[in-house]
Structures are given as C-alpha cells and as structure tokens.
Amino acid sequence: MDSEFHTLVDNQTWILVPLPPGKRLISCKWVYRIKRKADGSVECYKARLVARGFTQTAGGESSVPPSQVVVRIETGLSSMVFQVHRENNIESINALKQFLHTRFRIKDLGDLKFFLSIEVASSKKGIYISQRKYTLEIIKDCGYLGAKPVEFPMEESKLSNKEELLKDPVAYRRLVGRLIYLTITRPDITYSVHILSRFMHEPRLQHMTAALQAVRYLKSFPGQGLLLHANNSLI
C-alpha cells in the first residue's frame, strides 16, 4: 500500500484543491488482489486505490459528507509521440524505457511470460502463445478433470430450441463466455463456440451438453496454442 500510494503521489496522479461550493466528495477504497504466475504460484500481492464512482447519482452528487480540501484526479497524460519500428532495436527500447521512467515510476518486468491468462514462450523459432492454465481451470470448474477426452468439439447433429429451458442459464453463459475468450489461442474450437453462442439468450439442456463436450475436447491437449514464426513477415 505504501509503495502504491507513493507511486501515485510521485506521478502526480492527483492534486489538492478547495471543495467547490455545493459539491460533495466521492470516496475511494483500497482493492487488493494476488497476481499469479502461469503455474498458479504467487508472483506478488497488489494494492490499488480506486475511486468509488458508483456512489454518484444521476443529476446529483455523492452522498459522502463534504470536506474543505479534495483530491482532483489528473487523467490527462502529457503529449507523447513515439515512432514504432518493426525491427527489434534494443537501443530504442531502452531509450523509451528510460524516457517513461523519468516521468513515471515504472518497473521493468523483463520478457513477457504471462498476461491476461495468456502464456507466452519465446525461442529462436518464434513466439508460442497458449492458455494452458486457463483451459485447465475451465476443465476443473466443470468437474471434468477425470473425464475421458473426445476427438471432436461438437457432434454433427444440429442444436434446436425444442427442449425445456435450463433452470440456471447463467452457468451456460459463463461457460460459453470463457470458451469465447479461449479462442484467442484455440482457433480449432471457434466454429463450435460460435454455434454455442447463438443460444446464450435461452440455453437448453442439449446446449449445455454440447458446451461440455467442447470442454472434454480441450482435455486432450490443454496446452495447445499458436506458434508465431520468427521468419513470418507479420512479426
């Protein structure tokens, strides 16, 4: 918390100003989370100070008691223009890091390995991205860690709207939403997930059964992903 607070102060995230007449404050709170590595182990503990914007009301102000001095959030950044080159220029990258460090307190985390549930591995052949941990979490949450894998993510039979509606459609929508995010590195399930997403508004038992088959298919190769070749012109 102390480190986060001093970083906000050093970056001049806010300034103290007098409270305008007739205005009320929006309070703030600390939010804590655990940042984990790709293998699930703890990387660090994080704290963030956030404004409680949901306390605002339409056409009015927050009901938080007034004060004589308030914090005004500075959301605008200084105008910065960077020229991005396709080639990996180490000197330019280091110069950019140094430039940012003179204006903000930043930490160099090194090579990208894990970001938003996407695992990244670099080699001479290129960059390999996958969502192995994310896939295993889906399989575990569905209770399919011990289930037998299947060869195809969806059967050939067509899905219909003739069966009884699911009593809990939220579970289906959450599962399909997670599968949609998984298509970032698993294009092999894109078509199946596209079909499943068509029934989000009124999911039925056969739709959930089909979604769970996609989960069983993922169990065959949870670490499958995409290799971006180093000699590819797109990189």
Summary of the structure (lengths in Angstrom):
residues: 235
radius of gyration: 24.2
end to end distance: 38.6
largest distance: 68.1
contacts: 525
relative contact order: 0.12
helix: 32%
strand: 22%
